[in-house]
Amino acid sequence: MITTKRNGVILLTAFFLMWGCGGDETYTKYSRYKADFAFFYVQTTTPLREALYSPGIYCTIKLTATGKLVFTSLNNSLSLNVGDNAYYQKYVCISGLLVGYSNMIEMGADEMNRVCYDLACSNCYHDDAIKRDLTLKENGIAYCQRCKRTYSLNNMGMISSGDPGRPLERYHISLPDPNRMVIYN
């Protein structure tokens, strides 16, 4: 144990650091789960283009069992056959993806950011190993029908109503050029 004396107060630095870091409820900004997805036709995929270039708009991305890549926003939906892999490379995440352009500036950032979350409710998945997809609602809200939690997509995926719990699983997202989106962890 490391102790130091400063202004007559003994600091048990190492003890409190170790004690404060125990348990598995430590949250980080980005998920510890793997995500790997690249898509090459952002500009011609209306729900995705709107979500990535319009603050407060979001789009879900889901790969179906029949080999279709489905993009859905509150206003549009588009389904692409991807059997030839011409549209994307790799698809790894828990359930699906939720992408958009936050209409709020995060603490420590200089501007609004594009964000990507897993489509699975993080609390249902973490607590009960259930991959329950979220439903998009107005004003950048995602809703879980199973646990009744709502999440604010504009506020780092934090719970906005319902029982306390984990924020959404978040992944890195980048647009290396206007037509290509890359999601990774």
C-alpha positions in Angstrom: 0.0 0.0 0.0 1.3 3.5 -0.9 0.8 6.2 1.6 1.8 9.9 1.3 1.4 12.7 3.8 0.2 16.0 2.5 -1.0 18.9 4.7 -1.4 16.6 7.6 -3.7 14.2 5.8 -2.6 10.6 5.0 -3.7 9.5 1.6 -4.1 5.8 1.0 -3.9 6.3 -2.7 -3.3 2.7 -3.9 -5.9 1.3 -1.6 -8.7 3.5 -2.8 -7.7 3.1 -6.4 -7.8 -0.6 -6.2 -11.0 -0.5 -4.2 -12.7 1.8 -6.6 -11.8 -0.3 -9.6 -13.3 -3.6 -8.4 -16.4 -5.3 -9.9 -17.5 -5.5 -13.5 -19.8 -2.5 -13.5 -17.1 -0.1 -14.9 -18.4 1.6 -18.0 -16.3 3.0 -20.8 -17.4 5.2 -23.7 -17.0 2.4 -26.2 -18.0 -1.2 -25.9 -15.7 -4.1 -25.2 -17.7 -6.2 -27.7 -16.3 -6.7 -31.2 -17.8 -4.7 -34.1 -16.6 -4.8 -37.7 -18.6 -3.4 -40.6 -17.8 -1.4 -43.7 -20.4 -0.2 -46.2 -19.6 1.4 -49.6 -22.8 3.0 -50.8 -23.7 5.6 -48.2 -24.9 8.3 -50.7 -27.3 6.0 -52.5 -28.8 4.4 -49.4 -31.4 7.0 -48.4 -32.1 6.0 -44.7 -28.3 5.8 -44.0 -27.4 9.0 -45.8 -30.0 10.9 -44.0 -28.9 9.5 -40.6 -25.2 10.3 -41.2 -25.7 13.8 -42.5 -28.8 15.1 -40.5 -28.4 15.8 -36.8 -30.9 13.9 -34.6 -31.8 11.4 -37.4 -31.0 7.7 -36.8 -31.1 4.5 -38.9 -30.9 0.8 -38.0 -28.9 -1.7 -39.9 -29.7 -5.4 -39.8 -28.4 -8.4 -41.7 -31.3 -10.9 -42.1 -31.0 -14.7 -42.1 -32.0 -14.6 -45.8 -29.0 -12.5 -46.7 -30.5 -9.0 -46.9 -29.0 -5.9 -45.5 -31.9 -3.8 -44.2 -31.6 -0.1 -43.4 -34.6 1.5 -41.6 -35.3 5.0 -40.3 -38.5 6.5 -39.1 -39.2 7.7 -42.6 -37.5 5.3 -45.0 -36.6 1.7 -45.4 -34.3 0.0 -47.9 -33.4 -3.7 -48.3 -30.4 -4.9 -50.3 -29.5 -8.4 -51.4 -25.9 -8.9 -50.3 -25.1 -12.4 -51.5 -22.3 -11.2 -53.7 -20.7 -9.0 -50.9 -20.6 -6.0 -53.3 -22.1 -3.7 -50.7 -20.2 -4.4 -47.5 -17.3 -6.2 -45.8 -17.7 -8.2 -42.6 -20.7 -7.9 -40.3 -19.9 -8.4 -36.6 -21.8 -7.0 -33.6 -24.3 -8.3 -31.1 -27.5 -7.9 -33.0 -27.5 -5.1 -35.5 -26.4 -1.4 -35.6 -28.0 1.9 -34.9 -26.2 4.9 -36.5 -26.8 8.6 -36.7 -25.6 12.1 -36.2 -26.1 13.3 -32.6 -27.8 16.6 -32.2 -25.9 17.3 -28.9 -22.2 18.0 -28.4 -20.6 15.5 -26.0 -18.6 16.7 -23.1 -15.0 17.3 -24.2 -15.9 17.5 -27.9 -15.9 20.6 -30.1 -18.7 19.6 -32.4 -21.6 17.1 -32.8 -20.5 13.5 -33.6 -21.7 10.6 -35.6 -22.5 7.8 -33.3 -23.0 4.0 -33.6 -24.7 1.8 -31.0 -25.6 -1.9 -31.0 -29.2 -2.5 -31.9 -29.5 -5.0 -28.9 -30.8 -3.6 -25.6 -27.6 -3.6 -23.5 -29.4 -4.4 -20.3 -31.4 -7.4 -21.6 -28.2 -8.7 -23.2 -25.9 -8.2 -20.2 -28.4 -9.3 -17.6 -30.2 -12.2 -19.3 -28.2 -12.9 -22.5 -31.2 -11.9 -24.6 -30.6 -10.1 -28.0 -33.7 -7.9 -27.9 -33.6 -5.4 -30.7 -34.5 -1.8 -29.9 -37.2 0.2 -31.7 -36.5 3.7 -33.1 -38.8 6.4 -31.7 -39.1 10.2 -32.4 -36.5 12.6 -31.1 -33.6 10.3 -31.1 -35.0 7.7 -28.7 -34.6 3.9 -28.8 -37.1 1.7 -26.9 -36.9 -1.8 -25.6 -40.2 -3.6 -25.5 -38.9 -6.2 -23.1 -37.5 -4.2 -20.2 -39.4 -0.9 -21.1 -36.3 1.2 -21.0 -35.8 4.2 -23.4 -32.3 5.3 -24.4 -31.3 8.7 -25.7 -29.3 8.3 -28.8 -28.4 12.0 -28.7 -27.0 11.7 -25.2 -24.4 8.9 -25.5 -27.0 6.1 -25.4 -27.8 6.8 -21.7 -31.1 5.6 -20.3 -33.7 8.3 -20.4 -36.6 6.5 -18.7 -37.1 3.1 -17.1 -35.1 1.2 -14.5 -31.5 2.3 -14.0 -28.9 0.3 -15.9 -26.2 0.3 -18.5 -26.0 2.7 -21.5 -26.1 1.3 -25.0 -23.1 -0.6 -26.3 -21.3 2.0 -28.5 -18.9 1.5 -31.4 -16.4 3.7 -33.3 -17.7 5.0 -36.6 -15.9 6.9 -39.3 -16.7 8.2 -42.8 -13.3 8.1 -44.6 -15.0 9.5 -47.7 -18.6 10.6 -48.5 -19.6 7.1 -49.9 -17.9 4.8 -47.3 -18.8 4.2 -43.6 -16.6 2.1 -41.3 -17.7 0.8 -37.9 -15.2 -0.9 -35.6 -14.1 -1.7 -32.1 
